[in-house]
Amino acid sequence: MLELAILGLLKERSMHGYQLSKRLTDSLGGLWRVSYGSLYPTLKRLERQEAVEQVFDSQEVGRRKNVYRITESGESLFRNLLEEAGPDASGEDNRFRVRMAFFKYLSPETRIRVLERRRSFLEERLVTIRASLATNTGDTYTTSLMQHGRESTEQDIAWLNGLIAAERRSTDTTTTGDPKRRSTTRSTTRSLRRKERTT
């Protein structure tokens, strides 16, 4: 998740560690906290993977700050991380929020696919919560917590439904009346589906 956030910010411009930390806090601080203890090892790991590289910044002469920029390999890794599904439910909430912060880099079709996958995940969670409530014999606080979880999940699903509908309307508007765009959109969608089946 931190790799995705770092690469996403470096797509905007080259930065040194302190700038990255500040941007991460500014853009994602309300959702997730990043410490220097995790930031710098992640930068070094990305550098070993040749996803980022150090560059010289003439404005930082004498300050000895390592300035990083994303590489072509990093661009490819960023796209893979942005589109992939989370392997575990426990970290999926934060992973989705971080991915959504960089949705502008995805095509409308891919955004719809990621949103639908998130909705399916929440619908499964809602089924589990409702089943637990139906058999719940806990105290008032436990019941209240479960009801809050149900309501929050229902609200998130409704929010996702709105986003998906808006994306579909936007896609329909851009392809209406232009046969070439409709053909390109269908071709892109088929390509994405083939990719999904092979992964």
Secondary structure, DSSP 4 states (H G I P E B T S, - for coil): -HHHHHHHHHHH--EEHHHHHHHHHHHHTTT----HHHHHHHHHHHHHTTSEEEE--GGGTTT-PPEEEE-HHHHHHHHHHHHSPPS-GGGHHHHHHHHHTTGGGS-HHHHHHHHHHHHHHHHHHHHHHHHHHHT----HHHHHHHHHHHHHHHHHHHHHHHHHHHHHHHHHHHHTT-HHHHHHHHHHHHHHHHHHHH-
